[in-house]
Amino acid sequence: MTIHRAGHKVILVFMLVLALLQGLISWIPSLHIVLEVFLRVALVGLGLLVLWFFRIPKRPFTGQPGEVTAVSDGKVVLVEEVDEPEVIGGRAIKICVFLSIFDVHAQWAPVAGTLEYFKYHKGEYLVAWHEKSSTLNERTTFGQRTPGGMVVWRQIAGAVARRIRWYVKEGEEIAGGQECGFILFGSRIDFYLPLDAEVTVKPGDRVVARSTVLARLPEVS
């Protein structure tokens, strides 16, 4: 397990602040020993939580041709048929995966295919589970062309997150399981798949990036 590059500067600044706070505790007059111990332990715990947030576990990509795997760890909160006007321009199956602060927040490509469409959208910071967060929040849209159809997915920032990172560009050939981005703190991933895709998850399911199969695309004869 390693620390993601998106966290290097954040961790450095955060640790400096925590060190400063640890020093300030020593200067508080008449601070009860129990309270002092509590504050110091809480600061250490907060530092460990930040390190844990930026962790990148080593795990193989197990997706097979035609399978759409999870982009990030998280929990499926919605599966429904909707309109997707930005890339697909019509009806699609939407799968929403919510990431808590304890989930791995890196993103890996769900399938192999050409990145025909990519766009970054500035936006608001509604809570990630808000029904309008997918159209109003800061987000990116990835559109991958595959033999089984267009696979669209979005990084969506939440109420706490203020930064989205991406590491691919439009026109690039992307391998399944290739690292594509990172979202800082609470967030979600939305998928838009062809109507004839076979969905293999349901609301409430926990998913694991690079491993859990969300859907199978139609076979191409």
Secondary structure as GFF3:
##gff-version 3
##sequence-region A 1 221
A	DSSP	beta_strand	2	3	.	.	.	ID=ss1
A	DSSP	three_ten_helix	5	7	.	.	.	ID=ss2
A	DSSP	alpha_helix	8	25	.	.	.	ID=ss3
A	DSSP	alpha_helix	33	53	.	.	.	ID=ss4
A	DSSP	beta_strand	55	56	.	.	.	ID=ss5
A	DSSP	beta_strand	67	69	.	.	.	ID=ss6
A	DSSP	beta_strand	74	84	.	.	.	ID=ss7
A	DSSP	beta_strand	90	99	.	.	.	ID=ss8
A	DSSP	beta_strand	106	108	.	.	.	ID=ss9
A	DSSP	beta_strand	113	121	.	.	.	ID=ss10
A	DSSP	alpha_helix	133	136	.	.	.	ID=ss11
A	DSSP	beta_strand	139	146	.	.	.	ID=ss12
A	DSSP	beta_strand	149	157	.	.	.	ID=ss13
A	DSSP	beta_strand	164	166	.	.	.	ID=ss14
A	DSSP	beta_strand	173	174	.	.	.	ID=ss15
A	DSSP	beta_strand	179	183	.	.	.	ID=ss16
A	DSSP	beta_strand	187	193	.	.	.	ID=ss17
A	DSSP	beta_strand	198	199	.	.	.	ID=ss18
A	DSSP	beta_strand	206	207	.	.	.	ID=ss19
A	DSSP	beta_strand	213	216	.	.	.	ID=ss20
###
